[in-house]
Amino acid sequence: MDSARPTDQDKKRQHQGRQGQPWGKRQRTKKEKPVKEGSNDEVLIADIRALLAAQKLSDATSVIDTTAEKTGDPPAGSDILAAESSVVETKDNGQEEVVEGKKTPLPAPFSEIEVTVQEISSTGDGLATHSSSNQIYVVPFTAPGDVVKVKVIKHFEKERYSLTDFLSVVTPGPLRDDSRINCKYFSKCGGCQFQMMDYSEQLKHKKRIVEKAFKNFSELSPKLVPTIRDTIGSPLQYGYRTKLTPHFDGPPGHLSKQDKRNGVRNFFTEPPPIGFMLKGQRKTLDIEDCPIGTDAVRMGMKRERANVVKNLKTYKKGVTILLRESTERVQNDDEKASTTPDDSIKVQGPKHTDFKTCITDNNATSTEYIDDFVFTNTAGAFFQNNNSILPDFTQYIRENILPPPSPTAPAIKYFIDAYSGSGLFTITLSSLFKTSVGIDIAEPSIVSARQNAALNNLPPEQCKFIAADAPKLFNSIQYPKDETVVVLDPPRKGCDESFLNQLLNFAPRRVVYVSCNVHTQARDVGVLVRGMKGSKTRYEIESLRGFDFFPQTGHVEGVAVLNRVEVDTSTSATIPEPSSSKAGVDSTETVDVLVEQQPVENQTAAT
């Protein structure tokens, strides 16, 4: 039997893969990036799962109650599991029927729908629902109770949530008042989320962020987590940021490899957008003014925008602009206090006058005052960006760094400040201790810290700084554990497993854990409370509290105070060991820290 002669269409198909793609051009598939520990993605997914669980329980109760009304039978607890994935439909004859596993198609991407916001996630975005399904819609710039119009962007069906763009408010919720909004870029710029909410409500929400962090990430029984204290607010809700970094992208257009070899380059033909990222987009929003910046920073922003336009043709690529406030302080009886220098903001107090300027050179030196303490830093280096809250913040640490007096326990004399930076805690707390040691991996930070100790008249024997990586700190510390307190202030990723293990082996009597990421903080505190396999030490939580360093945003700083609890060797092995996925990130190669041995009885050397 003769075979059929192949047609031209058949020949074409032979050279095509799936979806008509030529075999020579492999179809690109976008790989899902793994979710990082403590990242916004991980935090968002945890909140979504909690809301979905609450919805399932609510839906199940509703179905059971409806059935009970019709049959007269009492609702059985076992029916909840059976009804969790069910919906009630009304048939043509008016009868209601429970339909198992009913799934409604999700709206097409880029379609517009109206959703109702149920709560705010710990990332600052609203979590909303639509009557067509149990899918959760993530909506920025919203408050609980808002009914808003959104554009659907992308569905994550496995996790049962969808990303959306905020379009408009249909019906404001009880917490929303748009007259509070103090920035014309709000609902476009990704910097602020809560300008439409009263500040007291923002603080309540940030307390819930800390609560959910320890519920979702500490792996601790609720009985081991004390009631979260109210969040301490910032004295300034606007005009507080002492550092901003607006940017602009390079000249538009594409250059071929041949053009690059020949030295061809594109130039700006008009000023580019200078500002911050659009929410949810890789696109720069042109921003002329940012009301959360201090007056000096806002003044610098206007000046630098004008400089970019003036020197436009000198830029070959995109640039990030540093705007850092710096303060010069003079006594009121100084002749300079009566002057007003150009390009500065004058702030007069009862005893002294501050002249605030804006630095744009990353390598320049900035100066800040916290009460009567003075701190200098390399302008591009890290330092807290809300000076207005720092006096309250450092005073709170000061009031909680030492335990209540005890007739049986020795007094704490030694203070270790891990991740010390330029010495904020070491310097402001050193008067409480015989010796204070600050450790940081960054040599420039240690240089600044030593300079700051000298500026504040602290002798080296009382306040010292060592450049080393904190994970190897406790290998050589010889302070007696019962007389030592440790303050931790790690980066957003938190502490790694090696550091936590050494901390447990060293076993200081008290630990104060400060963090800009309460979710990785909760993970690490959970490890310290549970203990680790082979360790004879664990901790209990004395108090947990948030500080609002960034009003109008979803960020909150956390402070956890911990006390050591001795563990019997025979039972220490039963303490759950945290999995490797909860242990933080790998440490890098470091140098050991050498701290002089103290001639104190009963000293404990960590190994």
C-alpha positions as CSV (number, residue, x, y, z in Angstrom):
1,M,0.0,0.0,0.0
2,D,1.5,3.3,-1.0
3,S,2.0,5.9,1.6
4,A,0.4,9.3,1.3
5,R,2.6,11.9,-0.2
6,P,3.6,14.5,2.4
7,T,2.1,17.9,1.9
8,D,3.9,21.3,2.2
9,Q,2.1,21.8,5.5
10,D,3.4,18.4,6.8
11,K,6.9,19.4,5.9
12,K,6.5,22.6,7.8
13,R,5.3,20.8,10.9
14,Q,8.4,18.5,10.8
15,H,10.6,21.5,11.5
16,Q,8.5,22.9,14.3
17,G,8.4,22.1,17.9
18,R,5.6,22.9,20.4
19,Q,3.4,25.9,19.7
20,G,4.9,26.1,16.1
21,Q,8.4,27.1,17.3
22,P,11.2,26.2,14.9
23,W,13.5,23.5,16.3
24,G,16.5,25.8,15.7
25,K,15.0,28.3,18.1
26,R,14.3,26.7,21.5
27,Q,11.4,28.2,23.3
28,R,12.6,30.1,26.4
29,T,10.8,29.3,29.7
30,K,11.1,31.6,32.6
31,K,12.3,29.7,35.7
32,E,10.7,30.5,39.0
33,K,13.2,32.0,41.4
34,P,13.5,30.3,44.7
35,V,11.9,32.2,47.6
36,K,14.5,33.7,49.9
37,E,14.2,33.3,53.6
38,G,12.7,36.4,55.2
39,S,12.0,38.0,51.8
40,N,8.9,39.8,50.9
41,D,7.8,36.8,48.8
42,E,8.1,34.4,51.8
43,V,6.3,36.8,54.1
44,L,3.5,37.5,51.6
45,I,2.9,33.8,51.0
46,A,2.7,33.1,54.7
47,D,0.0,35.8,55.1
48,I,-1.9,34.5,52.1
49,R,-1.9,30.9,53.5
50,A,-3.2,32.2,56.8
51,L,-6.0,34.1,55.1
52,L,-6.9,31.2,52.9
53,A,-7.1,28.9,56.0
54,A,-9.4,31.4,57.7
55,Q,-11.6,31.6,54.6
56,K,-11.9,27.9,54.4
57,L,-13.0,27.6,58.0
58,S,-15.5,30.4,57.5
59,D,-16.9,28.8,54.3
60,A,-17.1,25.4,55.9
61,T,-19.0,26.8,58.9
62,S,-21.4,28.6,56.5
63,V,-22.1,25.4,54.5
64,I,-22.6,23.3,57.7
65,D,-24.9,25.9,59.2
66,T,-27.0,26.0,56.0
67,T,-27.3,22.2,55.9
68,A,-28.2,22.1,59.6
69,E,-31.0,24.7,59.1
70,K,-32.5,22.5,56.3
71,T,-32.2,19.1,58.0
72,G,-32.4,20.1,61.6
73,D,-29.2,18.0,62.3
74,P,-26.5,19.5,64.5
75,P,-23.3,20.4,62.7
76,A,-20.7,17.8,63.0
77,G,-17.1,18.8,63.5
78,S,-16.0,16.1,61.0
79,D,-18.0,17.9,58.3
80,I,-15.6,20.8,58.3
81,L,-12.9,19.0,56.4
82,A,-15.3,17.7,53.9
83,A,-16.8,21.1,53.2
84,E,-13.6,23.1,53.0
85,S,-13.3,22.7,49.2
86,S,-17.0,23.0,48.6
87,V,-19.3,25.7,47.4
88,V,-23.1,26.0,47.7
89,E,-25.0,26.5,44.4
90,T,-28.6,27.4,43.8
91,K,-30.2,25.2,41.1
92,D,-33.0,26.2,38.7
93,N,-35.6,24.6,41.0
94,G,-34.5,26.8,43.9
95,Q,-32.8,23.9,45.8
96,E,-29.3,24.5,47.2
97,E,-26.7,21.9,46.5
98,V,-23.1,21.4,47.9
99,V,-20.8,21.0,44.9
100,E,-17.4,19.4,45.8
101,G,-14.2,20.8,44.3
102,K,-16.0,23.5,42.2
103,K,-13.4,25.7,40.5
104,T,-14.2,29.0,38.9
105,P,-12.0,30.3,36.0
106,L,-9.8,33.2,37.1
107,P,-10.1,36.6,35.3
108,A,-7.8,37.0,32.3
109,P,-4.5,38.9,32.8
110,F,-4.9,42.6,32.3
111,S,-8.6,42.5,32.8
112,E,-10.2,44.9,35.4
113,I,-12.2,43.7,38.3
114,E,-13.5,45.1,41.6
115,V,-12.2,43.4,44.8
116,T,-12.7,43.9,48.6
117,V,-9.7,44.3,50.8
118,Q,-9.8,42.0,53.8
119,E,-6.5,42.9,55.5
120,I,-3.1,44.3,55.0
121,S,-0.2,41.9,54.6
122,S,3.1,42.2,56.5
123,T,4.6,43.5,53.2
124,G,2.3,46.5,53.2
125,D,0.0,45.4,50.4
126,G,-3.7,44.7,50.8
127,L,-5.1,41.2,50.5
128,A,-8.4,41.2,48.7
129,T,-11.1,38.8,47.6
130,H,-13.5,38.5,44.7
131,S,-16.9,36.8,44.8
132,S,-16.0,34.6,41.8
133,S,-13.4,32.5,43.7
134,N,-11.3,31.9,46.8
135,Q,-8.3,33.4,45.0
136,I,-6.4,36.2,47.0
137,Y,-5.6,39.4,45.1
138,V,-2.6,41.4,46.2
139,V,-3.4,45.1,45.9
140,P,-1.0,47.9,46.9
141,F,-2.1,51.2,48.4
142,T,-5.2,49.9,50.1
143,A,-6.7,49.5,53.6
144,P,-9.1,46.9,55.1
145,G,-12.6,47.4,53.9
146,D,-11.7,49.2,50.7
147,V,-13.6,48.2,47.6
148,V,-11.2,49.0,44.7
149,K,-10.8,48.6,41.0
150,V,-7.7,46.7,40.0
151,K,-6.0,45.4,36.9
152,V,-5.1,41.7,37.2
153,I,-1.4,41.2,36.3
154,K,-0.4,37.7,37.0
155,H,-1.8,34.6,38.7
156,F,0.0,32.2,40.9
157,E,-2.5,29.3,40.9
158,K,-0.4,26.9,43.0
159,E,-0.2,29.5,45.8
160,R,-3.7,30.8,45.0
161,Y,-2.9,34.4,44.8
162,S,-2.7,37.0,42.0
163,L,-0.8,40.2,41.6
164,T,-2.7,43.4,40.6
165,D,-2.2,47.0,39.9
166,F,-4.2,49.5,41.9
167,L,-6.5,51.6,39.6
168,S,-9.0,53.5,41.8
169,V,-11.1,53.4,45.0
170,V,-14.7,52.4,44.4
171,T,-15.8,52.6,48.1
172,P,-13.4,53.6,50.8
173,G,-13.1,51.4,53.9
174,P,-13.4,52.8,57.5
175,L,-9.6,53.2,57.8
176,R,-9.1,55.1,54.6
177,D,-9.0,58.9,54.3
178,D,-7.4,60.2,51.2
179,S,-7.2,63.7,52.6
180,R,-4.3,62.5,54.7
181,I,-2.2,61.8,51.6
182,N,0.7,64.2,51.5
183,C,2.5,63.2,48.3
184,K,1.2,63.6,44.7
185,Y,3.2,60.4,43.7
186,F,1.4,58.2,46.2
187,S,-0.2,55.1,44.6
188,K,2.5,55.2,41.9
189,C,5.8,55.4,43.7
190,G,6.8,52.2,45.5
191,G,8.2,54.0,48.6
192,C,5.1,54.5,50.8
193,Q,2.0,52.3,51.4
194,F,0.0,53.9,54.2
195,Q,-0.3,57.7,53.7
196,M,-4.1,57.3,53.6
197,M,-4.2,55.7,57.1
198,D,-4.2,57.5,60.4
199,Y,-0.8,57.1,62.1
200,S,-2.3,55.3,65.1
201,E,-3.7,52.6,62.8
202,Q,-0.2,52.3,61.1
203,L,1.3,51.6,64.5
204,K,-1.4,49.0,65.3
205,H,-0.7,47.3,61.9
206,K,3.0,47.2,62.7
207,K,2.3,45.5,66.0
208,R,0.4,42.8,64.1
209,I,3.4,42.4,61.7
210,V,5.6,41.5,64.7
211,E,2.9,39.2,66.0
212,K,2.6,37.4,62.7
213,A,6.4,37.2,62.3
214,F,6.7,35.2,65.5
215,K,3.6,33.1,64.7
216,N,4.8,32.2,61.2
217,F,8.6,32.0,61.4
218,S,9.7,31.3,65.0
219,E,8.5,27.7,65.1
220,L,7.6,28.3,68.8
221,S,4.6,27.4,70.8
222,P,2.4,30.5,71.5
223,K,3.1,29.8,75.2
224,L,6.8,30.7,74.7
225,V,6.0,34.0,73.0
226,P,5.0,36.9,75.3
227,T,2.4,39.4,74.4
228,I,3.8,41.8,71.8
229,R,4.1,45.3,73.2
230,D,2.7,48.4,71.4
231,T,4.9,49.7,68.6
232,I,6.9,52.9,69.5
233,G,6.1,55.6,66.9
234,S,8.4,58.1,65.3
235,P,8.2,61.7,66.5
236,L,8.2,62.7,62.8
237,Q,5.8,61.0,60.4
238,Y,7.0,63.1,57.4
239,G,10.3,64.9,56.9
240,Y,12.3,62.2,58.8
241,R,14.5,60.4,56.3
242,T,18.1,61.6,56.5
243,K,19.1,59.7,53.4
244,L,17.5,59.2,50.0
245,T,19.0,57.7,46.8
246,P,17.0,58.7,43.7
247,H,18.4,57.5,40.4
248,F,18.0,57.7,36.6
249,D,18.6,55.2,33.8
250,G,21.1,55.6,31.0
251,P,20.5,57.0,27.6
252,P,17.8,55.0,25.7
253,G,18.6,52.9,22.6
254,H,20.6,49.9,21.7
255,L,24.2,49.8,20.6
256,S,25.5,46.9,18.5
257,K,28.8,45.2,19.3
258,Q,30.4,46.9,16.3
259,D,29.2,50.3,17.6
260,K,30.7,49.6,21.0
261,R,34.1,48.6,19.4
262,N,34.1,51.8,17.4
263,G,33.4,53.9,20.5
264,V,29.9,54.9,19.4
265,R,27.6,55.9,22.3
266,N,24.2,57.3,22.9
267,F,23.5,60.7,24.4
268,F,20.5,62.0,26.3
269,T,18.4,64.2,24.1
270,E,16.1,65.3,27.0
271,P,16.3,65.0,30.8
272,P,15.5,61.4,32.0
273,P,13.0,60.6,34.8
274,I,14.9,61.1,38.1
275,G,13.4,59.5,41.1
276,F,12.3,56.1,42.4
277,M,10.8,52.9,41.0
278,L,7.2,52.6,40.0
279,K,5.4,50.1,42.2
280,G,5.6,46.7,40.6
281,Q,7.5,47.9,37.5
282,R,11.1,48.2,36.5
283,K,10.6,51.7,35.5
284,T,11.7,55.0,37.1
285,L,9.1,57.5,38.1
286,D,10.2,61.1,37.8
287,I,9.9,62.6,41.3
288,E,10.6,66.3,42.0
289,D,10.1,66.1,45.8
290,C,9.8,63.5,48.5
291,P,7.9,64.6,51.6
292,I,9.3,61.9,53.9
293,G,12.8,63.3,53.4
294,T,14.2,65.9,55.8
295,D,14.2,69.6,54.7
296,A,17.9,69.4,53.9
297,V,17.6,66.2,51.8
298,R,14.6,67.7,49.9
299,M,16.7,70.8,49.3
300,G,19.5,68.7,48.0
301,M,17.2,66.7,45.8
302,K,16.0,69.9,43.9
303,R,19.6,71.0,43.6
304,E,20.9,67.7,42.2
305,R,18.0,67.4,39.7
306,A,19.0,70.8,38.3
307,N,22.7,69.7,38.2
308,V,21.8,66.6,36.2
309,V,19.9,68.6,33.6
310,K,22.7,71.2,33.4
311,N,25.4,68.5,32.8
312,L,23.2,66.0,30.9
313,K,25.7,65.3,28.1
314,T,28.4,64.2,30.5
315,Y,26.4,61.1,31.6
316,K,27.2,57.9,29.7
317,K,25.1,55.6,31.9
318,G,22.5,55.6,34.7
319,V,23.4,57.1,38.0
320,T,22.3,56.7,41.6
321,I,22.4,60.0,43.5
322,L,23.3,60.0,47.2
323,L,21.4,62.5,49.3
324,R,22.7,62.4,52.9
325,E,21.9,64.9,55.6
326,S,24.9,66.2,57.7
327,T,24.8,68.5,60.7
328,E,27.1,71.2,62.0
329,R,26.3,72.1,65.6
330,V,27.3,75.4,67.3
331,Q,26.4,76.7,70.8
332,N,23.9,79.5,70.8
333,D,26.4,82.0,72.2
334,D,28.7,81.3,69.2
335,E,28.7,84.2,66.7
336,K,28.0,81.8,63.9
337,A,24.6,80.9,65.5
338,S,23.2,84.2,64.3
339,T,24.1,83.6,60.7
340,T,22.3,81.6,58.0
341,P,24.7,80.0,55.5
342,D,23.6,79.4,51.9
343,D,22.4,75.9,51.0
344,S,21.7,74.9,54.6
345,I,18.7,74.5,56.9
346,K,19.0,76.3,60.2
347,V,17.4,74.6,63.3
348,Q,17.7,76.5,66.5
349,G,17.3,74.8,69.9
350,P,17.5,76.0,73.5
351,K,21.2,75.4,73.9
352,H,22.6,75.0,70.4
353,T,21.9,75.7,66.7
354,D,22.2,73.1,64.0
355,F,23.0,73.8,60.4
356,K,21.9,70.9,58.2
357,T,23.3,70.4,54.7
358,C,23.0,67.7,52.1
359,I,26.0,65.7,51.1
360,T,26.2,63.9,47.7
361,D,29.7,62.5,47.7
362,N,29.7,58.9,48.9
363,N,33.2,59.2,50.3
364,A,32.5,62.5,52.2
365,T,32.0,62.5,56.0
366,S,28.5,63.1,57.4
367,T,27.8,64.1,61.0
368,E,24.8,63.3,63.2
369,Y,23.8,64.0,66.8
370,I,21.8,61.7,69.0
371,D,21.0,63.6,72.2
372,D,24.6,64.7,73.2
373,F,26.3,62.0,71.3
374,V,28.0,62.8,68.0
375,F,28.6,60.3,65.2
376,T,30.5,60.7,62.0
377,N,30.3,58.3,59.1
378,T,31.3,57.9,55.5
379,A,28.3,59.4,53.8
380,G,27.6,56.3,51.6
381,A,27.9,53.9,54.5
382,F,25.0,52.5,56.6
383,F,23.6,54.5,59.4
384,Q,20.0,54.7,60.6
385,N,17.9,56.9,58.4
386,N,15.5,58.4,60.9
387,N,17.3,60.5,63.4
388,S,14.1,61.7,65.1
389,I,13.4,58.3,66.7
390,L,17.0,57.4,67.6
391,P,17.0,59.1,71.1
392,D,13.9,57.1,72.1
393,F,15.3,54.0,70.5
394,T,18.7,54.1,72.2
395,Q,17.0,55.0,75.5
396,Y,14.8,51.9,75.3
397,I,17.8,49.7,74.7
398,R,19.5,51.4,77.6
399,E,16.6,50.7,79.9
400,N,16.4,47.0,78.8
401,I,20.1,46.1,78.4
402,L,20.5,45.0,82.0
403,P,18.3,42.5,83.9
404,P,16.6,43.5,87.2
405,P,18.9,43.4,90.2
406,S,19.3,40.0,91.7
407,P,20.7,39.1,95.2
408,T,22.1,35.8,93.8
409,A,23.4,36.7,90.3
410,P,26.5,38.8,89.7
411,A,26.2,42.2,88.1
412,I,26.7,42.4,84.3
413,K,30.0,44.2,83.6
414,Y,30.8,43.3,80.0
415,F,29.0,44.3,76.8
416,I,29.5,42.8,73.3
417,D,28.0,44.7,70.4
418,A,27.9,42.3,67.4
419,Y,27.4,43.9,63.9
420,S,28.4,47.2,65.6
421,G,28.7,49.4,62.5
422,S,30.0,52.8,63.4
423,G,29.3,52.2,67.1
424,L,25.7,53.4,67.8
425,F,25.0,50.9,70.7
426,T,28.6,50.5,71.9
427,I,29.0,54.2,72.4
428,T,25.6,55.1,73.7
429,L,25.6,52.2,76.2
430,S,29.3,52.0,77.3
431,S,28.8,54.1,80.4
432,L,26.9,51.1,81.9
433,F,29.7,48.6,81.7
434,K,33.3,48.1,82.7
435,T,34.2,47.2,79.1
436,S,32.3,47.4,75.8
437,V,33.5,45.8,72.6
438,G,32.0,46.5,69.2
439,I,32.7,44.1,66.3
440,D,32.0,44.6,62.6
441,I,33.3,42.9,59.4
442,A,33.7,46.3,57.6
443,E,37.0,47.9,58.3
444,P,35.7,51.4,57.3
445,S,33.0,51.0,59.9
446,I,35.5,50.2,62.6
447,V,37.6,53.2,61.6
448,S,34.5,55.4,62.0
449,A,33.6,53.8,65.3
450,R,37.0,54.4,66.8
451,Q,36.8,58.1,65.7
452,N,33.3,58.3,67.2
453,A,34.5,56.9,70.5
454,A,37.2,59.6,70.6
455,L,34.8,62.3,69.6
456,N,32.6,61.3,72.6
457,N,35.6,61.2,75.0
458,L,35.4,57.4,75.6
459,P,38.8,55.8,76.5
460,P,39.9,52.6,74.6
461,E,39.9,50.6,77.8
462,Q,36.2,51.3,78.2
463,C,35.0,51.3,74.6
464,K,37.0,49.3,72.0
465,F,36.3,48.2,68.4
466,I,37.6,45.2,66.5
467,A,37.3,44.4,62.8
468,A,36.2,40.8,62.4
469,D,33.2,38.7,61.2
470,A,30.7,38.1,64.0
471,P,30.3,34.3,63.2
472,K,33.8,33.7,64.6
473,L,33.6,36.2,67.4
474,F,33.0,33.8,70.3
475,N,35.9,31.6,69.5
476,S,38.2,33.9,71.5
477,I,35.9,35.9,73.8
478,Q,37.0,35.3,77.5
479,Y,34.4,37.3,79.4
480,P,32.5,35.4,82.1
481,K,29.2,34.5,80.7
482,D,27.2,35.4,83.8
483,E,28.5,39.0,83.6
484,T,28.1,39.5,79.9
485,V,25.3,40.9,77.7
486,V,25.3,40.7,73.9
487,V,23.5,43.1,71.5
488,L,22.8,41.7,68.0
489,D,21.9,44.0,65.1
490,P,22.5,41.9,61.9
491,P,21.6,42.7,58.3
492,R,18.2,41.8,56.9
493,K,19.2,38.2,56.3
494,G,19.7,37.7,60.0
495,C,22.3,35.5,61.8
496,D,23.8,32.3,60.3
497,E,23.8,28.9,62.0
498,S,27.5,29.2,63.0
499,F,26.9,32.4,64.8
500,L,23.9,31.2,66.7
501,N,25.7,28.0,67.7
502,Q,28.6,30.0,69.0
503,L,26.3,32.3,70.9
504,L,24.6,29.4,72.6
505,N,27.9,27.8,73.5
506,F,29.2,31.1,74.9
507,A,25.9,31.5,76.7
508,P,25.8,35.2,77.7
509,R,23.4,35.9,80.5
510,R,21.3,38.3,78.4
511,V,20.8,39.0,74.7
512,V,19.1,41.9,73.0
513,Y,18.3,41.2,69.4
514,V,17.7,44.3,67.2
515,S,16.5,43.8,63.6
516,C,15.3,45.6,60.6
517,N,13.6,42.3,59.5
518,V,11.3,40.9,62.2
519,H,10.8,37.7,60.2
520,T,14.4,36.6,60.2
521,Q,14.6,37.9,63.7
522,A,11.7,35.6,64.7
523,R,13.5,32.7,63.0
524,D,16.7,33.3,64.9
525,V,15.0,33.9,68.2
526,G,13.2,30.6,67.8
527,V,16.5,28.9,67.5
528,L,17.8,30.5,70.7
529,V,14.7,29.6,72.6
530,R,14.6,26.0,71.4
531,G,18.3,25.6,71.7
532,M,20.4,23.5,69.3
533,K,21.5,19.8,69.5
534,G,24.4,19.4,71.9
535,S,23.9,22.8,73.5
536,K,23.4,23.1,77.2
537,T,21.9,26.5,76.9
538,R,18.7,28.1,75.6
539,Y,16.9,31.4,76.1
540,E,13.5,32.6,77.0
541,I,11.9,35.8,75.6
542,E,11.4,38.6,78.1
543,S,9.8,41.1,75.8
544,L,9.1,41.9,72.1
545,R,8.4,45.3,70.6
546,G,8.5,47.1,67.3
547,F,9.8,50.6,66.5
548,D,8.5,52.6,63.6
549,F,11.6,53.9,61.8
550,F,9.8,54.4,58.5
551,P,6.3,55.9,58.9
552,Q,4.0,55.6,55.9
553,T,5.7,52.4,54.9
554,G,5.3,48.7,55.7
555,H,8.7,48.4,57.5
556,V,9.1,47.9,61.3
557,E,12.2,47.5,63.4
558,G,12.1,44.8,66.1
559,V,13.7,44.5,69.5
560,A,13.7,41.2,71.4
561,V,15.0,40.9,74.9
562,L,16.2,37.4,75.9
563,N,17.4,35.8,79.2
564,R,19.4,32.6,79.5
565,V,17.8,29.4,80.8
566,E,20.0,26.5,81.9
567,V,19.2,23.2,80.2
568,D,19.9,19.8,81.8
569,T,22.4,17.9,79.8
570,S,20.3,14.8,79.9
571,T,17.4,16.6,78.3
572,S,19.2,19.0,76.0
573,A,19.3,16.4,73.2
574,T,15.4,16.5,73.1
575,I,15.3,20.2,72.2
576,P,14.2,20.4,68.5
577,E,17.1,21.2,66.2
578,P,16.2,23.8,63.5
579,S,16.4,22.5,60.0
580,S,19.1,23.8,57.7
581,S,16.5,25.8,55.7
582,K,15.9,27.8,58.9
583,A,19.5,28.5,59.7
584,G,20.2,31.6,57.7
585,V,22.9,31.9,55.0
586,D,26.4,30.6,54.8
587,S,29.1,32.5,56.5
588,T,32.2,33.8,54.7
589,E,35.9,33.4,55.6
590,T,36.8,35.6,58.5
591,V,39.6,36.3,60.9
592,D,39.4,35.4,64.6
593,V,38.9,38.1,67.2
594,L,41.4,38.5,70.0
595,V,40.1,39.9,73.2
596,E,42.3,40.3,76.2
597,Q,41.6,37.7,79.0
598,Q,39.9,39.1,82.1
599,P,41.2,38.0,85.5
600,V,37.8,37.0,86.7
601,E,36.9,33.7,88.5
602,N,34.7,31.2,86.9
603,Q,35.3,32.6,83.4
604,T,34.0,30.4,80.5
605,A,35.9,30.2,77.2
606,A,33.8,29.2,74.2
607,T,35.2,26.6,71.9
